[in-house]
Amino acid sequence: MTAVLAHGLGGSTDLPIPFTFALIGASWALTVSFVVLAFAWKTPKLDPERPGRALPDWVTRFADSPITRNVLAGVALVLTAWVALAAFFGPSTSADNALPGVFYVLLWVGLVAASLAFGPIWRVLSPVRTVHRLVCAVLGRSPGERNRRYGDSWGYRPAVVGLFAFVWLELAYSNPGSVAAVRTWCVAYLVTTLAGAVVAGERWCERGDPFEVYSTLASRLSPLSRNRGDGRIALRNPLDHLGSMPVRAGSVALMATLLGSTAFDSFSAFPWWQRTLDAAGGPVAETLARTAGLLVFIGFVGVSFWAATRATGGLRPEQRAALPGLLSHSLIPIIIGYVFAHYLTYLVEKGQATVILLADPLGRGWNLLGLGNAEVAYILSEHPSATASIKVLCVLIGHVLGVVAAHDASVRILPRGHQLTGQLALLLTMVTYTFGGLYLLFGG
């Protein structure tokens, strides 16, 4: 594993409390939260249609201004070209090239943070959308115009394939930090996504672009969203907004890919797994073993959630079949919590190193904006107990919010008489995720 992929995660010794106590406390926190919800939250309280507190009109005008959006899109396109310089003409080693850091840190993890803060920002920053709009302007056609309809049966499935390709490269490929490998992936992504936009219009970007789907998913927990009636930007309860995540084909697979891959990333730090890989007999065998492990973790999350959500009575077969999709949004807080618990040090410290490398993309001694002389501040690594506490809190907050979202949705959609018992299997599954997640995060 190359330096850029060393996530900087601490071991169990970083915990300020005994590891066993953290696991027991996490399980009790979820169980108690469910008991409280069961007795104090007997009717649905979360409403995706509820308007938030609208911000001043100038905020919406500024955000929707063509000048603002074009400037942001232009800056993102220039940064993409800047990174492309490093990708094609920069140093060949990942330690000296900014591309892997941009790919694994600023894009994969930073996009989640930006989407939580500002909403689905990839719709504005996406270089594919920008190039597609420019091509459409030249051809005199609308960006929404398409040559082929994007089928409803496709749903999020193209995005799931793209997200799996990303996590496979990071977690299963024998040399994930290779500049050539990351460059090849990025070129394939740009070509595929742009071709999809040309053929199926911007709906492809909305549902098939892995990064846009990922950004939109994270934005469901943003306190900023649009009021349905007037389109104004408003502050609202993120859990209200969470329920507005559209249910489409591949919804459960999308959540399972994101959550299962993060869990596998933690699992891959276990010494016995590393010894197993060392004994595999070469890079190809190691890649196959990692691929199998990645699929097992994703499959476990998907199958366990699917089974738990369907474990209720009083429903017709078609209603039961719809439950996994209708409850899939409850996994979003858990996914976001794990992302920050797992990649927090990675984002803060490797992110700084990546920005410093971007000051000299070709390795010729450039010093853009004086960043070349900057040094990485290892803020989190120097305070392991505080960092471990933050990670535990991220996991616990994510799971508690997930329980709240699942409970409210269950009260809304399950038949009377099964609203409490119908959630027990899902609660047990979420407690398992919490216990297993903390063990994987710190037990390695």
C-alpha positions as a Python dict, from the first residue, in 0.01 Angstrom:
ca = {
    (1, 'M'): (0, 0, 0),
    (2, 'T'): (147, 333, -101),
    (3, 'A'): (191, 631, 125),
    (4, 'V'): (-106, 817, -17),
    (5, 'L'): (-331, 528, 82),
    (6, 'A'): (-211, 516, 442),
    (7, 'H'): (-528, 652, 596),
    (8, 'G'): (-359, 746, 921),
    (9, 'L'): (-614, 558, 1131),
    (10, 'G'): (-516, 478, 1484),
    (11, 'G'): (-546, 143, 1654),
    (12, 'S'): (-744, 46, 1959),
    (13, 'T'): (-479, 194, 2188),
    (14, 'D'): (-591, 540, 2072),
    (15, 'L'): (-921, 504, 2253),
    (16, 'P'): (-950, 718, 2569),
    (17, 'I'): (-1171, 444, 2722),
    (18, 'P'): (-1134, 65, 2716),
    (19, 'F'): (-1222, -76, 2376),
    (20, 'T'): (-1481, -319, 2517),
    (21, 'F'): (-1656, -34, 2697),
    (22, 'A'): (-1683, 159, 2370),
    (23, 'L'): (-1849, -136, 2197),
    (24, 'I'): (-2091, -207, 2481),
    (25, 'G'): (-2173, 162, 2513),
    (26, 'A'): (-2240, 187, 2141),
    (27, 'S'): (-2480, -107, 2145),
    (28, 'W'): (-2663, 25, 2451),
    (29, 'A'): (-2686, 373, 2297),
    (30, 'L'): (-2868, 233, 1995),
    (31, 'T'): (-3089, 3, 2201),
    (32, 'V'): (-3188, 278, 2444),
    (33, 'S'): (-3252, 519, 2158),
    (34, 'F'): (-3489, 268, 2001),
    (35, 'V'): (-3675, 216, 2330),
    (36, 'V'): (-3713, 591, 2371),
    (37, 'L'): (-3838, 625, 2013),
    (38, 'A'): (-4081, 337, 2055),
    (39, 'F'): (-4253, 506, 2350),
    (40, 'A'): (-4208, 875, 2264),
    (41, 'W'): (-4223, 868, 1883),
    (42, 'K'): (-4543, 684, 1800),
    (43, 'T'): (-4645, 894, 1499),
    (44, 'P'): (-4437, 1015, 1201),
    (45, 'K'): (-4259, 1340, 1278),
    (46, 'L'): (-4026, 1376, 977),
    (47, 'D'): (-4174, 1530, 664),
    (48, 'P'): (-3975, 1576, 340),
    (49, 'E'): (-4236, 1829, 228),
    (50, 'R'): (-4202, 2048, 538),
    (51, 'P'): (-4054, 2387, 441),
    (52, 'G'): (-3748, 2509, 623),
    (53, 'R'): (-3656, 2854, 743),
    (54, 'A'): (-3587, 3039, 420),
    (55, 'L'): (-3259, 3230, 402),
    (56, 'P'): (-3258, 3589, 269),
    (57, 'D'): (-3354, 3616, -98),
    (58, 'W'): (-3007, 3730, -198),
    (59, 'V'): (-2864, 3392, -94),
    (60, 'T'): (-3085, 3209, -343),
    (61, 'R'): (-3025, 3471, -613),
    (62, 'F'): (-2649, 3446, -563),
    (63, 'A'): (-2650, 3065, -570),
    (64, 'D'): (-2872, 3051, -880),
    (65, 'S'): (-2696, 3329, -1066),
    (66, 'P'): (-2551, 3211, -1399),
    (67, 'I'): (-2239, 3411, -1315),
    (68, 'T'): (-2187, 3221, -989),
    (69, 'R'): (-2250, 2884, -1145),
    (70, 'N'): (-2040, 2951, -1453),
    (71, 'V'): (-1750, 3079, -1243),
    (72, 'L'): (-1758, 2773, -1020),
    (73, 'A'): (-1787, 2540, -1317),
    (74, 'G'): (-1501, 2721, -1492),
    (75, 'V'): (-1277, 2703, -1186),
    (76, 'A'): (-1351, 2332, -1149),
    (77, 'L'): (-1269, 2276, -1516),
    (78, 'V'): (-940, 2463, -1482),
    (79, 'L'): (-852, 2259, -1173),
    (80, 'T'): (-934, 1942, -1365),
    (81, 'A'): (-694, 2050, -1639),
    (82, 'W'): (-434, 2136, -1373),
    (83, 'V'): (-462, 1789, -1224),
    (84, 'A'): (-444, 1643, -1575),
    (85, 'L'): (-101, 1806, -1610),
    (86, 'A'): (14, 1605, -1309),
    (87, 'A'): (-157, 1294, -1441),
    (88, 'F'): (7, 1294, -1784),
    (89, 'F'): (327, 1494, -1740),
    (90, 'G'): (401, 1491, -1366),
    (91, 'P'): (627, 1263, -1162),
    (92, 'S'): (562, 892, -1203),
    (93, 'T'): (578, 813, -832),
    (94, 'S'): (263, 853, -625),
    (95, 'A'): (452, 1017, -339),
    (96, 'D'): (547, 1308, -571),
    (97, 'N'): (235, 1324, -790),
    (98, 'A'): (-82, 1505, -682),
    (99, 'L'): (-319, 1284, -882),
    (100, 'P'): (-368, 997, -631),
    (101, 'G'): (-423, 1246, -348),
    (102, 'V'): (-680, 1443, -549),
    (103, 'F'): (-853, 1121, -647),
    (104, 'Y'): (-862, 942, -312),
    (105, 'V'): (-867, 1238, -71),
    (106, 'L'): (-1004, 1561, -216),
    (107, 'L'): (-1257, 1397, -447),
    (108, 'W'): (-1370, 1086, -258),
    (109, 'V'): (-1370, 1225, 97),
    (110, 'G'): (-1372, 1600, 38),
    (111, 'L'): (-1678, 1571, -183),
    (112, 'V'): (-1877, 1431, 111),
    (113, 'A'): (-1774, 1720, 338),
    (114, 'A'): (-1852, 1978, 67),
    (115, 'S'): (-2191, 1821, -7),
    (116, 'L'): (-2283, 1821, 362),
    (117, 'A'): (-2192, 2188, 383),
    (118, 'F'): (-2336, 2320, 55),
    (119, 'G'): (-2571, 2058, -87),
    (120, 'P'): (-2527, 1855, -410),
    (121, 'I'): (-2233, 2062, -525),
    (122, 'W'): (-2106, 1812, -785),
    (123, 'R'): (-2393, 1918, -1011),
    (124, 'V'): (-2218, 2253, -1042),
    (125, 'L'): (-1853, 2142, -1028),
    (126, 'S'): (-1873, 1832, -1247),
    (127, 'P'): (-1634, 1873, -1542),
    (128, 'V'): (-1849, 1628, -1737),
    (129, 'R'): (-2158, 1848, -1701),
    (130, 'T'): (-1956, 2156, -1796),
    (131, 'V'): (-1806, 1996, -2109),
    (132, 'H'): (-2144, 1852, -2202),
    (133, 'R'): (-2308, 2195, -2175),
    (134, 'L'): (-2033, 2349, -2388),
    (135, 'V'): (-2076, 2079, -2654),
    (136, 'C'): (-2454, 2130, -2650),
    (137, 'A'): (-2406, 2508, -2687),
    (138, 'V'): (-2190, 2452, -2994),
    (139, 'L'): (-2441, 2208, -3142),
    (140, 'G'): (-2736, 2431, -3055),
    (141, 'R'): (-2918, 2172, -2843),
    (142, 'S'): (-3045, 2164, -2488),
    (143, 'P'): (-2832, 1977, -2229),
    (144, 'G'): (-3146, 1787, -2133),
    (145, 'E'): (-3200, 1667, -2489),
    (146, 'R'): (-3127, 1299, -2538),
    (147, 'N'): (-3091, 1048, -2817),
    (148, 'R'): (-3211, 764, -2597),
    (149, 'R'): (-3436, 758, -2294),
    (150, 'Y'): (-3274, 678, -1960),
    (151, 'G'): (-3480, 377, -1854),
    (152, 'D'): (-3640, 370, -1510),
    (153, 'S'): (-3514, 14, -1471),
    (154, 'W'): (-3156, 145, -1481),
    (155, 'G'): (-3207, 354, -1167),
    (156, 'Y'): (-2880, 400, -980),
    (157, 'R'): (-2724, 86, -1126),
    (158, 'P'): (-2474, 260, -1358),
    (159, 'A'): (-2360, 470, -1060),
    (160, 'V'): (-2327, 157, -845),
    (161, 'V'): (-2102, 3, -1110),
    (162, 'G'): (-1889, 320, -1114),
    (163, 'L'): (-1866, 334, -735),
    (164, 'F'): (-1770, -32, -718),
    (165, 'A'): (-1502, 33, -980),
    (166, 'F'): (-1365, 310, -758),
    (167, 'V'): (-1356, 106, -437),
    (168, 'W'): (-1216, -192, -628),
    (169, 'L'): (-927, 19, -751),
    (170, 'E'): (-861, 153, -403),
    (171, 'L'): (-910, -163, -201),
    (172, 'A'): (-859, -464, -428),
    (173, 'Y'): (-615, -368, -702),
    (174, 'S'): (-257, -467, -631),
    (175, 'N'): (-116, -116, -680),
    (176, 'P'): (-393, 136, -603),
    (177, 'G'): (-154, 430, -568),
    (178, 'S'): (-14, 384, -917),
    (179, 'V'): (-35, 709, -1112),
    (180, 'A'): (-96, 513, -1433),
    (181, 'A'): (-381, 313, -1277),
    (182, 'V'): (-556, 620, -1137),
    (183, 'R'): (-506, 806, -1465),
    (184, 'T'): (-660, 518, -1660),
    (185, 'W'): (-958, 506, -1425),
    (186, 'C'): (-1016, 880, -1456),
    (187, 'V'): (-999, 874, -1835),
    (188, 'A'): (-1245, 584, -1845),
    (189, 'Y'): (-1478, 769, -1608),
    (190, 'L'): (-1470, 1090, -1811),
    (191, 'V'): (-1526, 913, -2143),
    (192, 'T'): (-1804, 687, -2012),
    (193, 'T'): (-1989, 961, -1826),
    (194, 'L'): (-1964, 1211, -2109),
    (195, 'A'): (-2086, 950, -2357),
    (196, 'G'): (-2378, 873, -2126),
    (197, 'A'): (-2466, 1242, -2102),
    (198, 'V'): (-2456, 1281, -2480),
    (199, 'V'): (-2676, 976, -2533),
    (200, 'A'): (-2919, 1004, -2240),
    (201, 'G'): (-2897, 1374, -2150),
    (202, 'E'): (-2833, 1519, -1807),
    (203, 'R'): (-3047, 1253, -1646),
    (204, 'W'): (-2746, 1025, -1693),
    (205, 'C'): (-2540, 1264, -1482),
    (206, 'E'): (-2810, 1274, -1217),
    (207, 'R'): (-2850, 897, -1185),
    (208, 'G'): (-2552, 735, -1355),
    (209, 'D'): (-2253, 953, -1260),
    (210, 'P'): (-2104, 783, -950),
    (211, 'F'): (-1967, 1105, -804),
    (212, 'E'): (-2287, 1302, -858),
    (213, 'V'): (-2497, 1028, -702),
    (214, 'Y'): (-2248, 1012, -413),
    (215, 'S'): (-2262, 1389, -368),
    (216, 'T'): (-2642, 1395, -382),
    (217, 'L'): (-2661, 1113, -128),
    (218, 'A'): (-2436, 1302, 116),
    (219, 'S'): (-2633, 1625, 62),
    (220, 'R'): (-2946, 1460, 205),
    (221, 'L'): (-2795, 1527, 548),
    (222, 'S'): (-2710, 1888, 469),
    (223, 'P'): (-2895, 2154, 670),
    (224, 'L'): (-2927, 2349, 345),
    (225, 'S'): (-3191, 2249, 94),
    (226, 'R'): (-3458, 2392, -134),
    (227, 'N'): (-3814, 2458, -28),
    (228, 'R'): (-4042, 2263, -258),
    (229, 'G'): (-4285, 2547, -315),
    (230, 'D'): (-4073, 2849, -405),
    (231, 'G'): (-3730, 2690, -457),
    (232, 'R'): (-3565, 2916, -199),
    (233, 'I'): (-3260, 2792, -12),
    (234, 'A'): (-3359, 2721, 347),
    (235, 'L'): (-3227, 2584, 672),
    (236, 'R'): (-3417, 2272, 771),
    (237, 'N'): (-3393, 1960, 980),
    (238, 'P'): (-3155, 1732, 785),
    (239, 'L'): (-3365, 1430, 883),
    (240, 'D'): (-3664, 1586, 706),
    (241, 'H'): (-3453, 1622, 394),
    (242, 'L'): (-3317, 1268, 431),
    (243, 'G'): (-3653, 1117, 350),
    (244, 'S'): (-3660, 1292, 12),
    (245, 'M'): (-3398, 1055, -131),
    (246, 'P'): (-3571, 903, -437),
    (247, 'V'): (-3617, 526, -430),
    (248, 'R'): (-3489, 384, -756),
    (249, 'A'): (-3361, 54, -884),
    (250, 'G'): (-3026, -11, -717),
    (251, 'S'): (-3094, 197, -403),
    (252, 'V'): (-2998, -84, -164),
    (253, 'A'): (-2698, -185, -378),
    (254, 'L'): (-2582, 177, -369),
    (255, 'M'): (-2590, 191, 12),
    (256, 'A'): (-2435, -155, 48),
    (257, 'T'): (-2146, -67, -183),
    (258, 'L'): (-2059, 247, 11),
    (259, 'L'): (-2099, 100, 360),
    (260, 'G'): (-1954, -242, 286),
    (261, 'S'): (-1646, -106, 111),
    (262, 'T'): (-1564, 124, 403),
    (263, 'A'): (-1598, -168, 645),
    (264, 'F'): (-1371, -380, 427),
    (265, 'D'): (-1115, -100, 422),
    (266, 'S'): (-1100, -118, 803),
    (267, 'F'): (-1089, -497, 796),
    (268, 'S'): (-795, -493, 553),
    (269, 'A'): (-575, -345, 830),
    (270, 'F'): (-598, -663, 1040),
    (271, 'P'): (-256, -835, 1065),
    (272, 'W'): (-390, -1183, 995),
    (273, 'W'): (-553, -1059, 674),
    (274, 'Q'): (-223, -905, 571),
    (275, 'R'): (-49, -1236, 642),
    (276, 'T'): (-311, -1416, 434),
    (277, 'L'): (-241, -1184, 143),
    (278, 'D'): (134, -1227, 180),
    (279, 'A'): (85, -1602, 148),
    (280, 'A'): (-144, -1569, -154),
    (281, 'G'): (140, -1602, -401),
    (282, 'G'): (167, -1284, -607),
    (283, 'P'): (-16, -965, -707),
    (284, 'V'): (-284, -1141, -911),
    (285, 'A'): (-375, -1378, -629),
    (286, 'E'): (-376, -1087, -381),
    (287, 'T'): (-608, -888, -606),
    (288, 'L'): (-844, -1183, -637),
    (289, 'A'): (-845, -1233, -260),
    (290, 'R'): (-915, -865, -195),
    (291, 'T'): (-1189, -864, -459),
    (292, 'A'): (-1354, -1161, -293),
    (293, 'G'): (-1329, -995, 49),
    (294, 'L'): (-1474, -671, -85),
    (295, 'L'): (-1767, -855, -241),
    (296, 'V'): (-1830, -1045, 83),
    (297, 'F'): (-1853, -724, 287),
    (298, 'I'): (-2076, -549, 34),
    (299, 'G'): (-2291, -859, 3),
    (300, 'F'): (-2324, -892, 381),
    (301, 'V'): (-2448, -535, 418),
    (302, 'G'): (-2689, -566, 127),
    (303, 'V'): (-2833, -907, 222),
    (304, 'S'): (-2857, -833, 597),
    (305, 'F'): (-3035, -502, 537),
    (306, 'W'): (-3264, -656, 275),
    (307, 'A'): (-3360, -941, 507),
    (308, 'A'): (-3402, -721, 816),
    (309, 'T'): (-3631, -470, 646),
    (310, 'R'): (-3855, -746, 511),
    (311, 'A'): (-3887, -922, 849),
    (312, 'T'): (-4231, -788, 939),
    (313, 'G'): (-4584, -915, 915),
    (314, 'G'): (-4913, -777, 793),
    (315, 'L'): (-4797, -691, 440),
    (316, 'R'): (-4879, -813, 95),
    (317, 'P'): (-4584, -959, -102),
    (318, 'E'): (-4548, -649, -322),
    (319, 'Q'): (-4549, -422, -15),
    (320, 'R'): (-4284, -633, 155),
    (321, 'A'): (-4070, -627, -158),
    (322, 'A'): (-4075, -246, -156),
    (323, 'L'): (-3958, -212, 206),
    (324, 'P'): (-3577, -234, 148),
    (325, 'G'): (-3590, 56, -95),
    (326, 'L'): (-3828, 262, 117),
    (327, 'L'): (-3601, 224, 421),
    (328, 'S'): (-3266, 246, 240),
    (329, 'H'): (-3229, 617, 317),
    (330, 'S'): (-3181, 525, 686),
    (331, 'L'): (-2835, 393, 595),
    (332, 'I'): (-2717, 734, 471),
    (333, 'P'): (-2629, 870, 821),
    (334, 'I'): (-2444, 546, 896),
    (335, 'I'): (-2248, 573, 572),
    (336, 'I'): (-2156, 936, 636),
    (337, 'G'): (-2061, 859, 996),
    (338, 'Y'): (-1828, 581, 882),
    (339, 'V'): (-1675, 795, 611),
    (340, 'F'): (-1566, 1057, 862),
    (341, 'A'): (-1472, 802, 1128),
    (342, 'H'): (-1257, 611, 881),
    (343, 'Y'): (-1114, 888, 666),
    (344, 'L'): (-1100, 1190, 899),
    (345, 'T'): (-723, 1184, 951),
    (346, 'Y'): (-685, 1096, 588),
    (347, 'L'): (-880, 1405, 477),
    (348, 'V'): (-721, 1656, 713),
    (349, 'E'): (-356, 1551, 680),
    (350, 'K'): (-326, 1382, 341),
    (351, 'G'): (-546, 1659, 205),
    (352, 'Q'): (-286, 1917, 307),
    (353, 'A'): (-9, 1713, 145),
    (354, 'T'): (-211, 1690, -176),
    (355, 'V'): (-267, 2067, -194),
    (356, 'I'): (108, 2120, -147),
    (357, 'L'): (180, 1884, -436),
    (358, 'L'): (-71, 2073, -654),
    (359, 'A'): (149, 2380, -620),
    (360, 'D'): (405, 2199, -838),
    (361, 'P'): (215, 1948, -1056),
    (362, 'L'): (506, 1879, -1290),
    (363, 'G'): (771, 1846, -1022),
    (364, 'R'): (978, 2133, -1161),
    (365, 'G'): (1012, 2343, -848),
    (366, 'W'): (707, 2564, -901),
    (367, 'N'): (566, 2736, -594),
    (368, 'L'): (209, 2837, -677),
    (369, 'L'): (74, 3085, -421),
    (370, 'G'): (365, 3000, -195),
    (371, 'L'): (210, 2662, -113),
    (372, 'G'): (525, 2474, -209),
    (373, 'N'): (690, 2595, 112),
    (374, 'A'): (401, 2488, 333),
    (375, 'E'): (429, 2196, 572),
    (376, 'V'): (164, 1948, 674),
    (377, 'A'): (18, 2011, 1020),
    (378, 'Y'): (-43, 1669, 1175),
    (379, 'I'): (-320, 1799, 1396),
    (380, 'L'): (-507, 1474, 1446),
    (381, 'S'): (-216, 1232, 1454),
    (382, 'E'): (-60, 1430, 1739),
    (383, 'H'): (-380, 1398, 1947),
    (384, 'P'): (-478, 1031, 1913),
    (385, 'S'): (-717, 1022, 2209),
    (386, 'A'): (-916, 1320, 2082),
    (387, 'T'): (-913, 1176, 1732),
    (388, 'A'): (-1038, 839, 1854),
    (389, 'S'): (-1316, 1009, 2049),
    (390, 'I'): (-1426, 1201, 1741),
    (391, 'K'): (-1430, 880, 1537),
    (392, 'V'): (-1641, 698, 1795),
    (393, 'L'): (-1883, 993, 1803),
    (394, 'C'): (-1908, 992, 1423),
    (395, 'V'): (-2007, 626, 1427),
    (396, 'L'): (-2253, 664, 1715),
    (397, 'I'): (-2417, 980, 1580),
    (398, 'G'): (-2452, 821, 1237),
    (399, 'H'): (-2615, 512, 1380),
    (400, 'V'): (-2849, 697, 1615),
    (401, 'L'): (-2966, 916, 1325),
    (402, 'G'): (-3008, 601, 1119),
    (403, 'V'): (-3226, 447, 1390),
    (404, 'V'): (-3436, 766, 1407),
    (405, 'A'): (-3483, 773, 1030),
    (406, 'A'): (-3568, 403, 1015),
    (407, 'H'): (-3813, 429, 1305),
    (408, 'D'): (-3997, 728, 1160),
    (409, 'A'): (-4024, 564, 819),
    (410, 'S'): (-4140, 237, 976),
    (411, 'V'): (-4413, 415, 1173),
    (412, 'R'): (-4520, 577, 848),
    (413, 'I'): (-4528, 270, 622),
    (414, 'L'): (-4573, -40, 840),
    (415, 'P'): (-4926, -153, 925),
    (416, 'R'): (-5064, -81, 1271),
    (417, 'G'): (-4981, -366, 1506),
    (418, 'H'): (-4647, -431, 1336),
    (419, 'Q'): (-4486, -87, 1367),
    (420, 'L'): (-4279, -188, 1669),
    (421, 'T'): (-4213, -559, 1618),
    (422, 'G'): (-4145, -502, 1250),
    (423, 'Q'): (-3840, -292, 1340),
    (424, 'L'): (-3670, -537, 1575),
    (425, 'A'): (-3473, -718, 1306),
    (426, 'L'): (-3355, -386, 1161),
    (427, 'L'): (-3251, -264, 1507),
    (428, 'L'): (-3046, -581, 1562),
    (429, 'T'): (-2887, -533, 1223),
    (430, 'M'): (-2793, -172, 1300),
    (431, 'V'): (-2649, -274, 1639),
    (432, 'T'): (-2442, -532, 1452),
    (433, 'Y'): (-2320, -262, 1214),
    (434, 'T'): (-2222, -43, 1511),
    (435, 'F'): (-2045, -318, 1702),
    (436, 'G'): (-1873, -450, 1390),
    (437, 'G'): (-1784, -105, 1262),
    (438, 'L'): (-1613, 3, 1583),
    (439, 'Y'): (-1432, -330, 1609),
    (440, 'L'): (-1307, -303, 1252),
    (441, 'L'): (-1214, 61, 1297),
    (442, 'F'): (-1007, 15, 1612),
    (443, 'G'): (-947, -359, 1639),
    (444, 'G'): (-701, -375, 1351),
}
